[in-house]
Amino acid sequence: MKLSEIRPCDNCSGPLSHGHFYVVRVSQALVLPKAFNQVMGLTQYFGFQPGALALAEVMAPDADVIKVFGDEKPELMQEFLLCMECYLRPLDLAVLMEKRTRHESA
């Protein structure tokens, strides 16, 4: 991350003081039903024994059961910079996303 990319805390708009802050990346994800059924079907076939899931993932046609949208298209990943105080208190991610989106479009 470049120094020019630093901005105030996305939650409180305060400074990211002392050079120590958090970068939090958030993205939606989706379970792919067909791949899920294939992996879980094989896991069931192997009897849910220790190691059955790992074996099922190796043998399934598609072991990637969960698609993270931000991994596919980086522009779908939302990134937040949070000061230490905001990171340690409860946050509403939906409100934070809305606040960040409004700031980017302004």
N, C-alpha and C positions, 0 to 999 in steps of 0.2 A: 504494500500500500504506500502510495506516495504522500508526502506531506501536504500537497495541494488537495488531496482527497479527504483530508480531515475536516470535519465540521463539528458544530456543537452537539451535545448529547441529543439524540432523537426523541427522548422522552421529556426531559426537563429544560432543554435548550441551554443548559449550563455548560461550562468548559469541561473538556476531558482532561482534567488536571493531573498533575504528577506523572504524566506519560504512561499511565497504566489504566486501560479501559477495556471494554469488551466489544468484540465484533460478533454479532449474532446474525446468522443467516437462516431464513425461513422459506420453506417451499411447500406447496401442496404435494400430496402423494396419492396414488391410486393403486388398489389391489386389482390385478388383472385376473378376472374370474377363471378363464380357461387354464392359465398357467398354475394358478392356485389349486384348482381341482386336480391337475395332473400330478403336482408334487404331493398333495395331501393323499391322493389315491394310492400312489406308490408307498408313501409312509405307512398308510393303513395296511397295505399288502405286506409290508415288512414287519408289521405287528407293533408299531410304536416302541420298539426296543431302543436302547441307547445306540445312537449312531444311525438309526433308521432315516431320520430326516436328512442327514448328510448324504447317505447313500441314495435317497430319493432325488435329491437335488442334482447329483451326478448323473443319474439315469434319466431324468425328465428331459423332454425336448427343449423346454425353456425354464431354467431355474430362476430367472429374474421375475419373481412373482409381484414385486412392488415396483412401480414406476414413480420416480421422483421427478416432477416436472422441471425443477430447476437444474437437474443434472442433464436433462435433454436439451433445454433451452435456457442458458444462463440468465436471459432477460426476465424469466419467470421467478428468479430467486430474489427475495427481498432481503436487503442487508441493513442492519441497524447498528449504530454506534451508541454504546451506553456507558455512562460514567459509572464508577463503582457504586455510588449510592443508589442509583436507579436499578442497577443489576441486582442488588441485594434486596430490593423491595418487590412486592407483587406487581406484575404488569399485565395489562390487557393487550394481548398481541393484536387483536383486531383493531382496537383504537389506535395503537401504535402504527399499524400498517396504513390506516386511513390518514393519519397525521403525516406520515412520510410521503405518501402518494400526493397529498395536497401540496406539500412543500416542493416536490419535484416538478409538479405541473405549473407552479407559480412562476 
